[in-house]
Amino acid sequence: MFQRLREDIACILERDPAARSAWEVLTCYPGLHALVLHRFAHGCWVRGFKWLGRFTSHVARFLTGIEIHPGATIGRRVFIDHGMGIVIGEMAEIGDECTIYQGVTLGGTSLVKGAKRHPTLGRGVIVGANASVLGGFTVGEGARVGSSAVVTKPVPAGATAVGNPARVIEAKGDARREEAAARMGFSAFSAYGVAQGDDPVAMAMKGLIDNASSHEHQIALLWQAITKLSEAQRKDCVPAGAQHDEHFDGAELARLVK
Ligand SMILES: CC(C)(COP(=O)(O)OP(=O)(O)OC[C@H]1O[C@@H](n2cnc3c(N)ncnc32)[C@H](O)[C@@H]1OP(=O)(O)O)[C@@H](O)C(=O)NCCC(=O)NCCS
């Protein structure tokens, strides 16, 4: 029990820049209190002491503003920040290392008893403030749900879902960028593990790759048009000096920036 508590405190100190000491975390973090009480409530629930589980959950809600159904399954090193207004349903499953902010609902849209009504969050998922994740689907490992998003469909691992109804951003853009980066000889771009949103150089690279990739696409379309025109007019419409096989020299750029 103390091992789990130490782990919870350590993960809060790691993830909350405002946390200053273990004592402060232990005494002033409602998310931690809610999780500790939930462990007791869940223990009662699975051993058949349903009322005691519900009552403990009710007391925890009264003390912390966080309502976790005693049937919910919560992994290790989960961080509930601020917490006020959070509702976590009976069938919800929260993987290890998840972070959940205030006002989040992990709820259902169906009233069918016994069905998996509430979502499963994979390992390391972050759910932003006031987001609602509604239904018995999975939010994949490492995915992020933006604040105030309303998610009603599965979210792929590593993706970011925002808006109401939520749409996945980044995942498509990232895949496209990875492909373009690999074509340009920058296949190690994401392997650096840089959080692109934090590093201005990475942001600049991201912009350059998107821009170069869009130019390549436009040029390919122009070549298609020129080839069609040449065929239609039965003469060579290619401007003098134009090179069809000229491509971005990633190796040369990599050599220059080394
Ligand atoms: C979703 C989130 C994780 C995205 O972070 P990111 O990857 O850095 O994304 P960006 O800021 O680059 O934004 C990407 C796009 O998504 C949009 N976006 C970001 N967060 C959004 C949100 N919550 N709702 C709607 N759109 C959002 C941005 O406007 C941007 O759109 P654009 O491409 O048209 O300009 C982040 O914005 C978020 O909501 N985090 C939760 C934070 C939180 O709840 N904090 C509580 C602290 S108390």
The ligand as a Tripos MOL2 file, in Angstrom:
@<TRIPOS>MOLECULE
LIG
   48    50     1     0     0
SMALL
NO_CHARGES

@<TRIPOS>ATOM
      1 C1         -5.1050   18.8030  -27.5170 C.3       1 LIG1
      2 C2         -3.7300   19.2670  -27.0400 C.3       1 LIG1
      3 C3         -3.0580   18.1540  -26.2510 C.3       1 LIG1
      4 C4         -2.9560   19.5820  -28.3460 C.3       1 LIG1
      5 O1         -1.6810   20.0550  -28.1100 O.3       1 LIG1
      6 P1         -0.6210   20.2680  -29.3370 P.3       1 LIG1
      7 O2         -0.2840   18.9670  -29.9560 O.co2     1 LIG1
      8 O3          0.4530   21.1230  -28.8120 O.co2     1 LIG1
      9 O4         -1.5010   20.9570  -30.4370 O.3       1 LIG1
     10 P2         -1.3760   22.4410  -31.0320 P.3       1 LIG1
     11 O5         -1.4570   23.4530  -29.9360 O.co2     1 LIG1
     12 O6         -0.2170   22.4480  -31.9740 O.co2     1 LIG1
     13 O7         -2.7180   22.5560  -31.8800 O.3       1 LIG1
     14 C5         -2.9660   21.8190  -33.0550 C.3       1 LIG1
     15 C6         -4.3110   22.2460  -33.6010 C.3       1 LIG1
     16 O8         -5.3560   21.7730  -32.7380 O.3       1 LIG1
     17 C7         -6.1330   22.8680  -32.2360 C.3       1 LIG1
     18 N1         -6.4280   22.5610  -30.8360 N.ar      1 LIG1
     19 C8         -5.5480   22.3250  -29.8360 C.ar      1 LIG1
     20 N2         -6.2040   22.0640  -28.6980 N.ar      1 LIG1
     21 C9         -7.5130   22.1430  -28.9820 C.ar      1 LIG1
     22 C10        -8.6910   21.9580  -28.2070 C.ar      1 LIG1
     23 N3         -8.6300   21.6330  -26.9200 N.pl3     1 LIG1
     24 N4         -9.8860   22.1000  -28.8270 N.ar      1 LIG1
     25 C11        -9.9600   22.4200  -30.1590 C.ar      1 LIG1
     26 N5         -8.8690   22.5970  -30.9350 N.ar      1 LIG1
     27 C12        -7.6730   22.4620  -30.3530 C.ar      1 LIG1
     28 C13        -5.2310   24.0980  -32.3800 C.3       1 LIG1
     29 O9         -5.9780   25.2730  -32.4900 O.3       1 LIG1
     30 C14        -4.4940   23.7630  -33.6550 C.3       1 LIG1
     31 O10        -5.3370   23.9960  -34.7600 O.3       1 LIG1
     32 P3         -4.7280   24.5510  -36.1680 P.3       1 LIG1
     33 O11        -3.7990   23.4460  -36.6450 O.co2     1 LIG1
     34 O12        -5.9380   24.7350  -37.0000 O.co2     1 LIG1
     35 O13        -4.0060   25.7980  -35.8070 O.co2     1 LIG1
     36 C15        -3.8280   20.5200  -26.1330 C.3       1 LIG1
     37 O14        -4.1980   21.6640  -26.8760 O.3       1 LIG1
     38 C16        -4.8340   20.3450  -24.9810 C.2       1 LIG1
     39 O15        -6.0230   20.6070  -25.1090 O.2       1 LIG1
     40 N6         -4.3090   19.9040  -23.8090 N.am      1 LIG1
     41 C17        -5.0530   19.7440  -22.5930 C.3       1 LIG1
     42 C18        -4.5340   20.7500  -21.5920 C.3       1 LIG1
     43 C19        -5.4050   20.8800  -20.3720 C.2       1 LIG1
     44 O16        -6.4950   20.3820  -20.2710 O.2       1 LIG1
     45 N7         -4.8630   21.5580  -19.3940 N.am      1 LIG1
     46 C20        -5.4960   21.7590  -18.1550 C.3       1 LIG1
     47 C21        -4.4920   22.3090  -17.2040 C.3       1 LIG1
     48 S1         -5.2420   22.8080  -15.7420 S.3       1 LIG1
@<TRIPOS>BOND
     1     1     2 1
     2     2     3 1
     3     2     4 1
     4     2    36 1
     5     4     5 1
     6     5     6 1
     7     6     7 2
     8     6     8 1
     9     6     9 1
    10     9    10 1
    11    10    11 2
    12    10    12 1
    13    10    13 1
    14    13    14 1
    15    14    15 1
    16    15    16 1
    17    15    30 1
    18    16    17 1
    19    17    18 1
    20    17    28 1
    21    18    19 ar
    22    18    27 ar
    23    19    20 ar
    24    20    21 ar
    25    21    22 ar
    26    21    27 ar
    27    22    23 1
    28    22    24 ar
    29    24    25 ar
    30    25    26 ar
    31    26    27 ar
    32    28    29 1
    33    28    30 1
    34    30    31 1
    35    31    32 1
    36    32    33 2
    37    32    34 1
    38    32    35 1
    39    36    37 1
    40    36    38 1
    41    38    39 2
    42    38    40 1
    43    40    41 1
    44    41    42 1
    45    42    43 1
    46    43    44 2
    47    43    45 1
    48    45    46 1
    49    46    47 1
    50    47    48 1
@<TRIPOS>SUBSTRUCTURE
     1 LIG1         1 GROUP 0 **** ****
